[in-house]
Amino acid sequence: MSPVAQCLIAFVFGSVVGLLVQRSRFCNTAALRDAMLFKTFRNTKALLVAMMILTIGFTGFISVGAGNPMRFDVGINQVLGLFLFGTGMVLAGACTVSTWVKAGEGNFGAIWALLFTFIGMFLFSLVWSFLYWPPAPSAMTGELSLERLQLGFANAETLQDKTGIPAIIFGLLQAGVLLFIYQRIRKRERGQGGDAAASP
Amino acid sequence: MEFFRKTLDPVIALGAIAVLDIFLFLIVGAWTVGGGETMMTGLIAQLFMGDAIYRIPFWQEVFKPDAGYWKIYISLGMLFGAVVGAVASKEFFWRFPRRISEWVMITVGGLLMGIGIRLAFVCNVSTFFGLTPELNLGGYLSISGIIAGAWFGSLIYKRVLEG
């Protein structure tokens, strides 16, 4: 597929996502923050449903060798990086999606957060240029490397290759765990009564 | 039009996005935002610095600025879709943070998000809508990090709210 076609598909996808997120007021930050601080789960339930659909869809297609899964080494940098990101998104009141969506609604705070996200990325690019860590894609080996704090690479594809069990089986197991969490939330809401219990 | 008058149930919205994300996964790759934002950072830096940006190894070895990088257009599309939704539903208006504490939290929060994305090589979108559904080990590592971070951020947020 040509790069222009890829960019066009990405733009159409993004436009639909922006519209749906704007109309639904979904926020990934709220999905985590509200569940922790206020014990409300409007966004958390939506996140879980999306993850269930995606898990079954992705692993189903991976089982038959289709799709484009992400391939790169992972390690301690994912835990540290997303810890910083999680702290930052709660402080900023928006994640990567809601900064764009709120910016589109005229929220200057979101535009400001976006600007400083770019500045943070640029600052880290300077730090990386001294440390050369985490490893650049060209330096990734796919193997465990304790000195580089890297665990290598593993996903549904490698699970299927190593065990001979179709990836969809592991996908269904994960979807089952997500469904269990979703049902626990619904049960809790029913116990609390009110509007929350009436929503899906 | 009813769609622009009522708030859409987020479960329906995210369900629809998930189905579209599966198609995107089949065509180019799963939904992600951090990569596109990094490329935009590189392109903006290139505007100011010119070819001097290539003296910074990161922009040579990890993200070589390229305006044809498809992930950039997901973010631009989200902005466009949100503008359309906000204007059509008469919800577009300029809003500014009022208190100094809000400006400080947004500034620090934005910086932490940018640093975090680049340190992890992933953002929240690729964590929840890409890596974890692909059963990628990185997804589980990222989820543990983001939950711990959101909890820590909530403690700070609560303290600021309580004044």
Chai-1 contact restraints between the chains, C-beta under 6 A:
chainA,res_idxA,chainB,res_idxB,connection_type,confidence,min_distance_angstrom,max_distance_angstrom,comment,restraint_id
A,P3,B,G68,contact,1.0,0.0,6.0,A-B,restraint_1
A,Q6,B,V28,contact,1.0,0.0,6.0,A-B,restraint_2
A,Q6,B,W70,contact,1.0,0.0,6.0,A-B,restraint_3
A,C7,B,W70,contact,1.0,0.0,6.0,A-B,restraint_4
A,C7,B,Y73,contact,1.0,0.0,6.0,A-B,restraint_5
A,I9,B,I27,contact,1.0,0.0,6.0,A-B,restraint_6
A,A10,B,W70,contact,1.0,0.0,6.0,A-B,restraint_7
A,A10,B,Y73,contact,1.0,0.0,6.0,A-B,restraint_8
A,A10,B,I74,contact,1.0,0.0,6.0,A-B,restraint_9
A,F11,B,Y73,contact,1.0,0.0,6.0,A-B,restraint_10
A,F11,B,G77,contact,1.0,0.0,6.0,A-B,restraint_11
A,F13,B,L20,contact,1.0,0.0,6.0,A-B,restraint_12
A,F13,B,L24,contact,1.0,0.0,6.0,A-B,restraint_13
A,G14,B,I74,contact,1.0,0.0,6.0,A-B,restraint_14
A,G14,B,G77,contact,1.0,0.0,6.0,A-B,restraint_15
A,G14,B,M78,contact,1.0,0.0,6.0,A-B,restraint_16
A,S15,B,G77,contact,1.0,0.0,6.0,A-B,restraint_17
A,S15,B,F80,contact,1.0,0.0,6.0,A-B,restraint_18
A,S15,B,G81,contact,1.0,0.0,6.0,A-B,restraint_19
A,V17,B,I17,contact,1.0,0.0,6.0,A-B,restraint_20
A,V17,B,M78,contact,1.0,0.0,6.0,A-B,restraint_21
A,G18,B,M78,contact,1.0,0.0,6.0,A-B,restraint_22
A,G18,B,G81,contact,1.0,0.0,6.0,A-B,restraint_23
A,G18,B,A82,contact,1.0,0.0,6.0,A-B,restraint_24
A,L19,B,G81,contact,1.0,0.0,6.0,A-B,restraint_25
A,L19,B,G85,contact,1.0,0.0,6.0,A-B,restraint_26
A,L20,B,A13,contact,1.0,0.0,6.0,A-B,restraint_27
A,L20,B,I17,contact,1.0,0.0,6.0,A-B,restraint_28
A,Q22,B,A82,contact,1.0,0.0,6.0,A-B,restraint_29
A,Q22,B,G85,contact,1.0,0.0,6.0,A-B,restraint_30
A,Q22,B,A86,contact,1.0,0.0,6.0,A-B,restraint_31
A,R23,B,L8,contact,1.0,0.0,6.0,A-B,restraint_32
A,R23,B,G85,contact,1.0,0.0,6.0,A-B,restraint_33
A,S24,B,L8,contact,1.0,0.0,6.0,A-B,restraint_34
A,S24,B,P10,contact,1.0,0.0,6.0,A-B,restraint_35
A,S24,B,A13,contact,1.0,0.0,6.0,A-B,restraint_36
A,R25,B,T7,contact,1.0,0.0,6.0,A-B,restraint_37
A,F26,B,P10,contact,1.0,0.0,6.0,A-B,restraint_38
A,F26,B,A13,contact,1.0,0.0,6.0,A-B,restraint_39
A,N28,B,N124,contact,1.0,0.0,6.0,A-B,restraint_40
A,L32,B,A150,contact,1.0,0.0,6.0,A-B,restraint_41
A,R33,B,A150,contact,1.0,0.0,6.0,A-B,restraint_42
A,R33,B,S154,contact,1.0,0.0,6.0,A-B,restraint_43
A,M36,B,W151,contact,1.0,0.0,6.0,A-B,restraint_44
A,M36,B,S154,contact,1.0,0.0,6.0,A-B,restraint_45
A,L37,B,S154,contact,1.0,0.0,6.0,A-B,restraint_46
A,N43,B,P10,contact,1.0,0.0,6.0,A-B,restraint_47
A,K45,B,V11,contact,1.0,0.0,6.0,A-B,restraint_48
A,A46,B,P10,contact,1.0,0.0,6.0,A-B,restraint_49
A,A46,B,V11,contact,1.0,0.0,6.0,A-B,restraint_50
A,A46,B,L14,contact,1.0,0.0,6.0,A-B,restraint_51
A,V49,B,V11,contact,1.0,0.0,6.0,A-B,restraint_52
A,V49,B,L14,contact,1.0,0.0,6.0,A-B,restraint_53
A,V49,B,G15,contact,1.0,0.0,6.0,A-B,restraint_54
A,A50,B,L14,contact,1.0,0.0,6.0,A-B,restraint_55
A,A50,B,A18,contact,1.0,0.0,6.0,A-B,restraint_56
A,I53,B,A18,contact,1.0,0.0,6.0,A-B,restraint_57
A,L54,B,A18,contact,1.0,0.0,6.0,A-B,restraint_58
A,L54,B,P133,contact,1.0,0.0,6.0,A-B,restraint_59
A,T55,B,P133,contact,1.0,0.0,6.0,A-B,restraint_60
A,G57,B,I22,contact,1.0,0.0,6.0,A-B,restraint_61
A,F58,B,F25,contact,1.0,0.0,6.0,A-B,restraint_62
A,F58,B,P133,contact,1.0,0.0,6.0,A-B,restraint_63
A,F58,B,E134,contact,1.0,0.0,6.0,A-B,restraint_64
A,G67,B,F25,contact,1.0,0.0,6.0,A-B,restraint_65
A,G67,B,L26,contact,1.0,0.0,6.0,A-B,restraint_66
A,N68,B,G29,contact,1.0,0.0,6.0,A-B,restraint_67
A,P69,B,E134,contact,1.0,0.0,6.0,A-B,restraint_68
A,M70,B,G130,contact,1.0,0.0,6.0,A-B,restraint_69
A,V74,B,L137,contact,1.0,0.0,6.0,A-B,restraint_70
A,V74,B,G138,contact,1.0,0.0,6.0,A-B,restraint_71
A,V74,B,L141,contact,1.0,0.0,6.0,A-B,restraint_72
A,N77,B,L119,contact,1.0,0.0,6.0,A-B,restraint_73
A,N77,B,A120,contact,1.0,0.0,6.0,A-B,restraint_74
A,Q78,B,A120,contact,1.0,0.0,6.0,A-B,restraint_75
A,Q78,B,G138,contact,1.0,0.0,6.0,A-B,restraint_76
A,Q78,B,L141,contact,1.0,0.0,6.0,A-B,restraint_77
A,Q78,B,S142,contact,1.0,0.0,6.0,A-B,restraint_78
A,V79,B,L141,contact,1.0,0.0,6.0,A-B,restraint_79
A,V79,B,S144,contact,1.0,0.0,6.0,A-B,restraint_80
A,V79,B,G145,contact,1.0,0.0,6.0,A-B,restraint_81
A,L80,B,L119,contact,1.0,0.0,6.0,A-B,restraint_82
A,G81,B,G116,contact,1.0,0.0,6.0,A-B,restraint_83
A,G81,B,L119,contact,1.0,0.0,6.0,A-B,restraint_84
A,G81,B,A120,contact,1.0,0.0,6.0,A-B,restraint_85
A,L82,B,A120,contact,1.0,0.0,6.0,A-B,restraint_86
A,L82,B,S142,contact,1.0,0.0,6.0,A-B,restraint_87
A,L82,B,G145,contact,1.0,0.0,6.0,A-B,restraint_88
A,L82,B,I146,contact,1.0,0.0,6.0,A-B,restraint_89
A,F83,B,G145,contact,1.0,0.0,6.0,A-B,restraint_90
A,F83,B,A148,contact,1.0,0.0,6.0,A-B,restraint_91
A,F83,B,G149,contact,1.0,0.0,6.0,A-B,restraint_92
A,L84,B,L112,contact,1.0,0.0,6.0,A-B,restraint_93
A,L84,B,I115,contact,1.0,0.0,6.0,A-B,restraint_94
A,L84,B,G116,contact,1.0,0.0,6.0,A-B,restraint_95
A,F85,B,M113,contact,1.0,0.0,6.0,A-B,restraint_96
A,F85,B,G116,contact,1.0,0.0,6.0,A-B,restraint_97
A,G86,B,I146,contact,1.0,0.0,6.0,A-B,restraint_98
A,G86,B,G149,contact,1.0,0.0,6.0,A-B,restraint_99
A,G86,B,A150,contact,1.0,0.0,6.0,A-B,restraint_100
A,T87,B,L112,contact,1.0,0.0,6.0,A-B,restraint_101
A,T87,B,G149,contact,1.0,0.0,6.0,A-B,restraint_102
A,T87,B,F152,contact,1.0,0.0,6.0,A-B,restraint_103
A,T87,B,G153,contact,1.0,0.0,6.0,A-B,restraint_104
A,G88,B,G109,contact,1.0,0.0,6.0,A-B,restraint_105
A,G88,B,L112,contact,1.0,0.0,6.0,A-B,restraint_106
A,G88,B,M113,contact,1.0,0.0,6.0,A-B,restraint_107
A,M89,B,M113,contact,1.0,0.0,6.0,A-B,restraint_108
A,V90,B,A150,contact,1.0,0.0,6.0,A-B,restraint_109
A,V90,B,G153,contact,1.0,0.0,6.0,A-B,restraint_110
A,V90,B,S154,contact,1.0,0.0,6.0,A-B,restraint_111
A,V90,B,Y157,contact,1.0,0.0,6.0,A-B,restraint_112
A,L91,B,M105,contact,1.0,0.0,6.0,A-B,restraint_113
A,L91,B,V108,contact,1.0,0.0,6.0,A-B,restraint_114
A,L91,B,G109,contact,1.0,0.0,6.0,A-B,restraint_115
A,L91,B,G153,contact,1.0,0.0,6.0,A-B,restraint_116
A,A92,B,I106,contact,1.0,0.0,6.0,A-B,restraint_117
A,A92,B,G109,contact,1.0,0.0,6.0,A-B,restraint_118
A,A92,B,G110,contact,1.0,0.0,6.0,A-B,restraint_119
A,C95,B,N124,contact,1.0,0.0,6.0,A-B,restraint_120
A,T96,B,V33,contact,1.0,0.0,6.0,A-B,restraint_121
A,T96,B,C123,contact,1.0,0.0,6.0,A-B,restraint_122
A,T96,B,N124,contact,1.0,0.0,6.0,A-B,restraint_123
A,T96,B,V125,contact,1.0,0.0,6.0,A-B,restraint_124
A,W100,B,S75,contact,1.0,0.0,6.0,A-B,restraint_125
A,W100,B,M78,contact,1.0,0.0,6.0,A-B,restraint_126
A,W100,B,L79,contact,1.0,0.0,6.0,A-B,restraint_127
A,V101,B,A82,contact,1.0,0.0,6.0,A-B,restraint_128
A,G104,B,L79,contact,1.0,0.0,6.0,A-B,restraint_129
A,G104,B,A82,contact,1.0,0.0,6.0,A-B,restraint_130
A,G104,B,V83,contact,1.0,0.0,6.0,A-B,restraint_131
A,G104,B,A86,contact,1.0,0.0,6.0,A-B,restraint_132
A,E105,B,A86,contact,1.0,0.0,6.0,A-B,restraint_133
A,E105,B,F92,contact,1.0,0.0,6.0,A-B,restraint_134
A,G106,B,F92,contact,1.0,0.0,6.0,A-B,restraint_135
A,G106,B,F93,contact,1.0,0.0,6.0,A-B,restraint_136
A,G106,B,W94,contact,1.0,0.0,6.0,A-B,restraint_137
A,N107,B,R95,contact,1.0,0.0,6.0,A-B,restraint_138
A,F108,B,F96,contact,1.0,0.0,6.0,A-B,restraint_139
A,G109,B,P97,contact,1.0,0.0,6.0,A-B,restraint_140
A,G109,B,I106,contact,1.0,0.0,6.0,A-B,restraint_141
A,W112,B,I106,contact,1.0,0.0,6.0,A-B,restraint_142
A,A113,B,I106,contact,1.0,0.0,6.0,A-B,restraint_143
A,A113,B,G110,contact,1.0,0.0,6.0,A-B,restraint_144
A,F116,B,T107,contact,1.0,0.0,6.0,A-B,restraint_145
A,F116,B,G110,contact,1.0,0.0,6.0,A-B,restraint_146
A,F116,B,L111,contact,1.0,0.0,6.0,A-B,restraint_147
A,T117,B,G110,contact,1.0,0.0,6.0,A-B,restraint_148
A,T117,B,M113,contact,1.0,0.0,6.0,A-B,restraint_149
A,T117,B,G114,contact,1.0,0.0,6.0,A-B,restraint_150
A,F118,B,T41,contact,1.0,0.0,6.0,A-B,restraint_151
A,G120,B,L111,contact,1.0,0.0,6.0,A-B,restraint_152
A,G120,B,G114,contact,1.0,0.0,6.0,A-B,restraint_153
A,G120,B,I115,contact,1.0,0.0,6.0,A-B,restraint_154
A,M121,B,T38,contact,1.0,0.0,6.0,A-B,restraint_155
A,M121,B,T41,contact,1.0,0.0,6.0,A-B,restraint_156
A,M121,B,G114,contact,1.0,0.0,6.0,A-B,restraint_157
A,M121,B,R118,contact,1.0,0.0,6.0,A-B,restraint_158
A,F122,B,T41,contact,1.0,0.0,6.0,A-B,restraint_159
A,F122,B,A45,contact,1.0,0.0,6.0,A-B,restraint_160
A,F124,B,I115,contact,1.0,0.0,6.0,A-B,restraint_161
A,F124,B,R118,contact,1.0,0.0,6.0,A-B,restraint_162
A,S125,B,F58,contact,1.0,0.0,6.0,A-B,restraint_163
A,W128,B,F58,contact,1.0,0.0,6.0,A-B,restraint_164
A,S129,B,I56,contact,1.0,0.0,6.0,A-B,restraint_165
A,S129,B,P57,contact,1.0,0.0,6.0,A-B,restraint_166
A,S129,B,F58,contact,1.0,0.0,6.0,A-B,restraint_167
A,A136,B,E61,contact,1.0,0.0,6.0,A-B,restraint_168
A,A136,B,V62,contact,1.0,0.0,6.0,A-B,restraint_169
A,A154,B,L137,contact,1.0,0.0,6.0,A-B,restraint_170
A,N155,B,E134,contact,1.0,0.0,6.0,A-B,restraint_171
A,N155,B,L135,contact,1.0,0.0,6.0,A-B,restraint_172
A,N155,B,N136,contact,1.0,0.0,6.0,A-B,restraint_173
A,A156,B,E134,contact,1.0,0.0,6.0,A-B,restraint_174
A,A156,B,L135,contact,1.0,0.0,6.0,A-B,restraint_175
A,F170,B,L135,contact,1.0,0.0,6.0,A-B,restraint_176
A,P200,B,V11,contact,1.0,0.0,6.0,A-B,restraint_177
